[in-house]
């Protein structure tokens, strides 16, 4: 007596075998590599996966707010550069610097999410 799971397993194997026979052999390994690449990058591609990391690394450069410029928020980068002058005198400069690091990462993540949702 066969169980339902055995029937389902046999049906899956049969459908998989039919698909492999119908598709050219050169496409199968390529498709596997595409799936692995998609899983590795979260479906966002290499740039989508690395963009927040690059923005964060640039934001760690003090005084220049490069993370904001990288995210094409030039106005925010220039405004924060001017704001840091009085904050240096008040010894509050590290607060805006740490906030700029967080903001650069968050903005890059949101832009990648927006790009991905539009493309899907």
N, C-alpha and C positions, 0 to 999 in steps of 0.2 A: 504494500500500500504506500503510494507516494504522498508526501505531504505537500501542502500548498507552497511552502518555501522552496521545495525542490523543483516544482513546476515553474515558479517564478525565476529561479536560478537558471534552469535550462532555457527558458524563453529569452532571458537576458543574453546568455551565451550565444544563442542562435542569432539574435538581432545584431550582436556585436560582430559575429563572424560574417554575416551578410554585408554589413557596412565595410568591413575591412576588405572583403572580396571586391566590392563595387568601387572602392576608392583606389586611385593609383598608389603604388607603394611609396613613391618618393614624397607624397604629401603627408603620410602618417608620422614619420619622425619630425617633420617640420611643424606639424600641428602640436605635437607633444612639446617641442621647444617653445612654441608660442604660449601654450598653457602655463608652462613653468615660468616663463618670463612675466606673464600676466600676474601670476600668483606672487612672484618675487617683488614686483613693483606695485602690488595692490591694484592692478588694473589701470594705473595712471601713467604708465610709461616711466622711463628712467628720469626724465626731467620732472615729472609730477611728484615722484618719490623723493628727489633730491632738493627740489626748490625750497622747502621750508628749512632744510638743514643749511643750505647756502645762505639764505637770508639771516638765519640765526648766527652763523659764523661771522658774517659781515657786521652784524649788529654788535658783536663783542669788541670791535675796534672802537676805542673810546673817542669822544669829542666829535666824531664825524657823522654819526647816524646813517651809516651806509646801508643798514638793513632797510630803512625807510626808502632810501633812494633806489635800492634794488627792487623793491616792491612798487616802484613808480609812484611813490607818494612824496614827490620832491618838496611840495609845499610844507608837509609835516616835518620833513627832515630839516629844511631851512628854519622853520619856526622853532623847532626844538634846539637847534644850534644856537639861535639867538637867546632862547630861554635859559640855556645853561650858564650864560655869563652871570646873571644875578644869582643863580643857584649855586655857582661856585663860591661866591662870597658868603652865602648863607650855609655852606657845607651840606647842602641838600642835593648836590649834583649826582651822587650815586643813585638816588631814587629815580631820577629821570633816565639815567643810563640803564638801570635794570628794567624799567618799564619799556624802554625802547627795544630791548632784547625780546621781551615777551610780546610786544606789539608786532615786531617784525615776523616772529614765528607765527603768531596768530593770523596776521594778514596774509602771509604766504599760504597757510593751510586753507583759509577761506577762499582765496583765489583759485587754488588747485581744485577745491571742492566745487566751486562755481563752474570752472572750465570742464570738469568731469561731468557735472550734471547737465550742462548744455550739450555736450558731445554725446551723451547717452540717449 
